[in-house]
Amino acid sequence: FLAALERSIDPNQDGDFSDKLDIVSMSFGIFCVQGYNLDCGPDDFMSRSVDNLVNNGVIAVVAAGNEGLDFTIGSPGTARNAITIGASNKLDKLASFSSKGFVMWETSKGNSYLLKPDVIAPGVNICAAKFGSYGYGDCNPSQEGYTLLSGTSMATPHVAGAVALLKQKHPDWTPEEIKMVIKNTAKDIGRDIHSQGFGRIDMDKSFKLINRPAIANIVEFSESEFLGEDGNFDIIGTAGGAD
């Protein structure tokens, strides 16, 4: 895993990152139940490695996981800088198996939280390349080698491909700006934000944007910040943009 990410930043290992990949799509992860797996979360080695990848200019698109319950985003989908992907069906309903947030982990301030997934994308009964015995039934009668598959691993490549087209249109936009566009143009399907993130991706809307997006990020918040005697708490983040 680490070797692959290092190669993504520096494919020929010459110390020059100018030939880095634009996008990495990751459909794997460590099973997490936040609050119980103490070594799993945004500060684990896989998530920190993905954050480092993004900090070096590579867009990371990561599957959320297929546990279907709250607090079960898999690592490295727990990475702060990743675009973490849940799954929807063709009727724009959240897939029953799609892992939900929040990401929760223990800190010195108590439990801390991070909003995930970021968005969702089609991931139910997808006609995909066949590998071994995986899948259920042929889906392309005119050509062998395809089968039906479901999972956030089917949703993630949809987003990676959409991001590639967006990056092609705006090659100078940063990973953070691309992520913000994907989130801000997503379609709200009426589920809780910790289930759908910002909603189902809508590339038609994304492609209509001309100017670089403004960036607004809320940092993770801790449980102790909700337990003040006056019932108030601070939301701390940053907002800005190239313009």
N, C-alpha and C positions, 0 to 999 in steps of 0.2 A: 504493500500500500504506500508506504513512505517513499520507496524507490520510484514508484510510478508517478507520484506527485512531483518529486524532484525533477524527473525527466520532463514533466509537463512544463515546468518553468524553464528548463535548460535542456532541450532535446539532445544536443550533441555534446553536452557536458564540457563546454569550453569556457564557462564562466560568463558568457555573454547571453543575457536574457532577452535580447531583441527578437530571437526566433521562438519565443514562448508560444504555447498554444493559446488560442483565444477563449476556448470553452472546454470544460471537462464535464462529462455526464457520468454520474455515479449512481448505480442501482444496486447497492449493497449496504450492509450496515450491521452494527452490533445491536442486539435486542436490548431495549432499555425500558424500564418502568421507573420514571423519575421519582425520586424520594426513597427508592429501595436500592437501586444499583448506584452505590456511592461513587464509583469510578466512572460513571457515565454522565455526560453533559457537555456544555460548551467549553469547559476547561480540560476535557480529556485529550489524549494525544492526537486522536483522529480529527476531532473538531479544530484543535489548534493548528494542525497541519493544513486543513482546508482554509482556515482564516489566513494563514500565511500565503497560501496559493493565491487567494483573491487579492491580498495586499501587494502581490507582485504582478497584478494585472490580468489574471486568468479568471474568467467567470466560472463559478462552480455551481452546477445544478444537481441537486441531491434528492433521492427518494426519501420520503418521510417514514416509510415502513407500513406494514400490513397487519397491525394488531387491532385496529378498530376501536380502541379505547382512549380515554383521556390520559394524558401524561405518558404516552408511549412512543414519542418520536425517537427513531433510532439514530445512533451516532454513525456517521458524521452529519446527519441531518440536523443535529443540535448545534452545528457551527453557526456563530453569529453572522458571518459574512456570506454563508451559502444561500442560494435560492432553494428553499426546501419545498418539495412538491407532494401534495396529497392527490387523491384520485376522485374523479367524478364519472358519472355514466352519461349516456347519450341524451338523457332527458335533463341534464344539468342538476342531478341530485348527487349528494355526497355518497361515495361508495361506502358500503357498510364496513369494509375491511380497512379503510384509510385511517392510519394512525393520526391521533389528535394531540394537540398541546394542552396546556402550556408545557414548555420545558421547565422542569423544576429541579433545583439542586441545592445542596446545603452549603452555607457560607457562615462566616463569623457573625453575620447579622440575622441569621435564621435562614429559612428557605428563600431562595431567589428564583425569579421567574423570567422567562424570555418567550416572546410570541413566536410560535411556529405552528403549523406550516406557514409559508409565505403566500402561496397560491395553490390552486388545484388545477388539474387538467384531465382530459379523457384517459381513463385507465381501466375500463370494464369492457370485456369482449373485444379486445383489439386484435386485428389480424396481423400477426407478427411472424418473423422468420422462425422456423422450427428448429429446435435443438434437442436431440435425443427423444425422450418420451414426454417432455414437458408439453403442456397445452391440452386442449380438449376439442378435438374435431378439426377437420379441414375447413378452411375459410376462403380459399381461392381455388375454385374448381378448375380453372384454366391453367393452373401452375402448381406443381408439387412443392413441398418445402415450407408451407405456411400453416399456421395453426392459431386458434383463439387463445389468448392469454389475458389475464387480469392482474392488476397490482399497481402499486405506486411506481414500480419499475417499468410499467407500460406508460404511465403518465409522464415520467421524467424525460424520456427522449422527445416527447412532443414539445416540451418547454425548451429543451436544449436546441432543437431545430428552429423553433421560433426565435430564440435568442440569437442564433447564428444569422438569421435573416435580418434581425434588427441591428446586429453588430455590422453586418455588411453594408447596411444603409447608413450607419453612423459609426464608422471605424474609430473615430477619436473619442467616443463616449466611454467612460470608465465602467468597470464592473458595478460600482455602486449606482451609477446613473442608469445603467441598463436594468438593474434590479428594481429601482424605483419606478421606472416606466412600466415594467411588467406588473408590479403591484398596483400602481395608481390607475391603470386602465382595465383591471380585472373586473369581471361581472359578479356582482353580489348575488349569490343564490339563496340568501336568506338563512344561512346557518350561522352559529356562533363563530366569532373570529378565531377562536382557538381550534375550530374544526375545519373551516374553509380558508383560513387566512384572509387575504383580501378578496378572494373569490376565484372564479374560473377565468383563465387567461383569455384575453380578447385581442388577438393580434391585429385585427382591423383597426381598432382604436389606437393600438400602439404605433402602427405605421403612419397614422395621421398626425402624430406629434412631429413638430419641426424643430423646436428649440430644445436645448438641453434642459432636463428637468431640474427643479430645485430638490435638494436632499433634506429630508427630515427624519431623524432617527431618535427613538426613545430608548435609552439604555435600560438594561434589565432592572427590575425593582425588587426589593426584598420585603419579606413578610412583615418585618418590624416596622416598615414605613406605613403599613395599613393599621397598625395597632396603637397609634397615638391616642392619648387621653382625650384630645379634642376632636377626634374623628377625621382630622385632615392629614394629608400626606402630599409630598412633593412629587411631581413628574419632572424628571430631568432628562434633557436630550439636547440635540443640536439641530439647527436649521440653517441652510445656506445653499449656495449654488454658484456656478461659474459666472453667471451674469449678475 
